[in-house]
Amino acid sequence: MLRRTVRAFAEGEIAPRAAALDAKEEFSPELTRAMGDLGLFGMTVSPDYGGHGLDYLSYILAVEEIARVDGSQAATVAAENSLGIGPLYYYGSEEQKRRYLPDLCAGKALWGFGLTEPSAGSDAGGTKTTARLEGDRWVLNGSKTFITNAGSPMTAGSTVQCVTGTRPDGTKEYSCIIVDQGTPGFTTRTMHGKMVWRASNTAELFFDEVSVPRANLLGERGAGFRQMLETLDGGRLSIAAMGVGGAQGAFEAALAYGRQRTQFGTPISQFQANAFKLADMATEIEAVRSLLYKACWLRDQGRAFRKEAAMAKLWASETMRRVTHAAVQIFGGYGLMEEYPVARFYRDQRLLEIGEGTSEVQRLVISRLIGCYD
């Protein structure tokens, strides 16, 4: 029922607007609020805080169905649930949860996840943004980049990883601090000219002596790095869902086109070269979907899922690459035209092998978890 409901919304409300929003690089508050009304934000959050109390698989199904139609709107949903709402829900104090989560879960506001910096991508430990404690205030300086949902008209604030000191062993101490939009010294700038997710909001964040209450610390001091890594473990499942959904959308478009396009008096889907492409596409999508659902089941059962999440993210993102490549090939010259959805699927896929841990990082995580290193 959930899949049917989200699919109907995606096809009826998002599909007619997706190409125009992409062309104009325009974030849509209207669609975002409509997705909130449908219950797509705070899906796994307890109803005590305005959430919907569903399991993680339900959330992943929703992301998959949105991505089947449009990567930009799927990115808004995935980033908001996993990266925006997640840290506040899992690590926030009771007061923080009561203050922020109801509006975020209702889709009335969005929240950013400030991790990536100009010189700290795969090396998240290279964070240079600092927060010093002065009396009962944290004072932040630094910048973040490529932060989804952090600079939109609906954004209420961001969770920011900062260096808050030095540990006894000489290593950096990382903590996460909540910064509300509009705080003096805190500015955001929307990034344009993207190849991917053009209708999703992506922003740079700048902190110039930004002063926030000491109570804005998220969880314990020094727990920021662990919080961020655990958040990414869950976020990888949503990126995998975007890969599965996007691949499904590209496959369906290629199959439909192949059945109606004729050459030499025959539908091109019947030529073995194309039929085998479509068979491989369908098989790989089905296989990676099963891996993703297993990883979600493990999480819902409270069992270790980090390895399977990394595997699902890696395989789904690369599956979508192969599927979109084949889909464009089946469309031929028309696949290179933006009026056909496979062109957008082809572009949007590229982010999946980079965001929330590159494919290279996923392979590093997996190789460690299967015992390649002492």
Secondary structure, DSSP 4 states (H G I P E B T S, - for coil): -HHHHHHHHIIIIIHHHHHHHHHHT---HHHHHHHHHHT-SSTTS-GGGT-----HHHHHHHHHHHHTT-HHHHHHHHIIIIIIIHHHHHH--HHHHHHHHHHHHTTS-EEEEE--BTTBSS-GGG---EEEEETTEEEEEEEEEEEETSSSTTEEEEEEEEEEEE-TTSPEEEEEEEEETT-TTEEEEE----SS-TTS-EEEEEEEEEEEEGGGEESSTT-HHHHHHHHHHHHHHHHHHHHHHHHHHHHHHHHHHHHH-EETTEEGGGSHHHHHHHHHHHHHHHHHHHHHHHHHHHHHTT---HHHHHHHHHHHHHHHHHHHHHHHHHHGGGGGSTTSHHHHHHHHHHHHTTTTS-HHHHHHHHHHHTTS--
